[in-house]
Amino acid sequence: MSETLSTPIDVAVGILMKPNGDVLLGQRPDGKPYAGYWEFPGGKVEAGEAIIDALKREFVEELGVEVVSAEPWCGIEHVYPHAHVRLHFYISQHWLGEPQSLENQAFAWQGSVGVEPLLPATIPLIEWLDKLRYPTASV
Ligand SMILES: Nc1nc2c([nH]c(=O)n2[C@H]2C[C@H](O)[C@@H](COP(=O)(O)OP(=O)(O)OP(=O)(O)O)O2)c(=O)[nH]1
């Protein structure tokens, strides 16, 4: 494995969650690896940047949304053909502004997630998320 692929890249990912449990997903734009796949909004952490600051920056750049507070939720490491990523997932229930598509991405609020395909590393998150947001539902 090359040095580039073996060195993990930190990625800050945010799950905006409405009081009814709906979460916001975005579709990766043309020109990026896995274009057309659905993901939670976010992006790479820049050198010297705190993960929470990267999260807030990406939400302003991609969605025009100010994340007021977000709780760290879980971390996932995944090796893709294009990159080795370390994903830091946050859940936010407190943000300002209506999400707008500022980088030509499609976005969708989802209850039970009906969009596909999802990025491979994000797939297991959906089941964990459902346990969190629908705790009394039978499995
Ligand atoms: N935002 C996001 N990225 C994810 C998720 N799941 C997952 O495997 N990833 C991976 C895909 C990419 O390899 C990486 C995010 O990098 P990116 O290329 O989208 O980041 P970026 O917006 O900063 O991109 P750029 O500046 O390089 O254009 O994390 C997810 O749910 N959300």
The ligand as a MOL file (V3000), in Angstrom:
LIG
                    3D

  0  0  0     0  0            999 V3000
M  V30 BEGIN CTAB
M  V30 COUNTS 32 34 0 0 0
M  V30 BEGIN ATOM
M  V30 1 N -18.7280 14.0970 3.9510 0
M  V30 2 C -18.6950 12.7710 4.0430 0
M  V30 3 N -17.6060 12.0690 3.6150 0
M  V30 4 C -17.6790 10.7440 3.7450 0
M  V30 5 C -18.7980 10.0760 4.3110 0
M  V30 6 N -18.5720 8.7330 4.2710 0
M  V30 7 C -17.3530 8.5420 3.7080 0
M  V30 8 O -16.8140 7.4760 3.4890 0
M  V30 9 N -16.7990 9.7770 3.3820 0
M  V30 10 C -15.4920 9.9210 2.7380 0
M  V30 11 C -15.5810 10.2370 1.2570 0
M  V30 12 C -14.3100 11.0020 0.9850 0
M  V30 13 O -13.2670 10.0620 0.7260 0
M  V30 14 C -14.0560 11.7130 2.3060 0
M  V30 15 C -14.5550 13.1440 2.2760 0
M  V30 16 O -13.7580 13.8470 1.4230 0
M  V30 17 P -14.3170 14.8960 0.3540 0
M  V30 18 O -13.4780 14.7630 -0.8550 0
M  V30 19 O -15.7620 14.7620 0.1760 0
M  V30 20 O -13.9870 16.2000 1.1710 0
M  V30 21 P -13.9650 17.7090 0.7270 0
M  V30 22 O -15.3840 18.1690 0.5600 0
M  V30 23 O -13.1160 18.4010 1.7550 0
M  V30 24 O -13.3040 17.6480 -0.7000 0
M  V30 25 P -12.2340 18.4560 -1.5070 0
M  V30 26 O -11.9280 19.6940 -0.7190 0
M  V30 27 O -11.0890 17.5060 -1.6350 0
M  V30 28 O -12.9330 18.6940 -2.8030 0
M  V30 29 O -14.7680 10.9880 3.3020 0
M  V30 30 C -19.9220 10.8180 4.7450 0
M  V30 31 O -20.9580 10.3150 5.2230 0
M  V30 32 N -19.8250 12.1760 4.5900 0
M  V30 END ATOM
M  V30 BEGIN BOND
M  V30 1 1 1 2
M  V30 2 2 2 3
M  V30 3 1 2 32
M  V30 4 1 3 4
M  V30 5 2 4 5
M  V30 6 1 4 9
M  V30 7 1 5 6
M  V30 8 1 5 30
M  V30 9 1 6 7
M  V30 10 2 7 8
M  V30 11 1 7 9
M  V30 12 1 9 10
M  V30 13 1 10 11
M  V30 14 1 10 29
M  V30 15 1 11 12
M  V30 16 1 12 13
M  V30 17 1 12 14
M  V30 18 1 14 15
M  V30 19 1 14 29
M  V30 20 1 15 16
M  V30 21 1 16 17
M  V30 22 2 17 18
M  V30 23 1 17 19
M  V30 24 1 17 20
M  V30 25 1 20 21
M  V30 26 2 21 22
M  V30 27 1 21 23
M  V30 28 1 21 24
M  V30 29 1 24 25
M  V30 30 2 25 26
M  V30 31 1 25 27
M  V30 32 1 25 28
M  V30 33 2 30 31
M  V30 34 1 30 32
M  V30 END BOND
M  V30 END CTAB
M  END
